[in-house]
Amino acid sequence: MSFKKYRSNLSIIVDILSAIKEEGRIGKSRIMQKANLSYDRLGPRIEELLRRGLIEEVIDENKVLYQLTEKGYTFLNEYQKMKAFLDAFGLEV
């Protein structure tokens, strides 16, 4: 019997931040595609990331886009360091 492995909340947050980092400025539809999330699952996480100051909302030609803040870049970089450290010991995040 095989079990489907679900992503943790942290993994989803990292996928969202990574998608934003790749694009620079990005809308919700593109984040959903890149992070493989439904609109219902994305909305609350965007709100959480805004509240925590990891991303910011910008308006560009009447479109709502999101970009990483300095705090968001720092979080992503520190996460990647931690993940590499754990991987070196055969541990998962």
Secondary structure, 3 states (H helix, E strand, C coil): CCCCCCCCHHHHHHHHHHHHHHHCCECHHHHHHHHCCCHHHHHHHHHHHHHCCCEEEEEECCEEEEEECHHHHHHHHHHHHHHHHHHHCCCCC
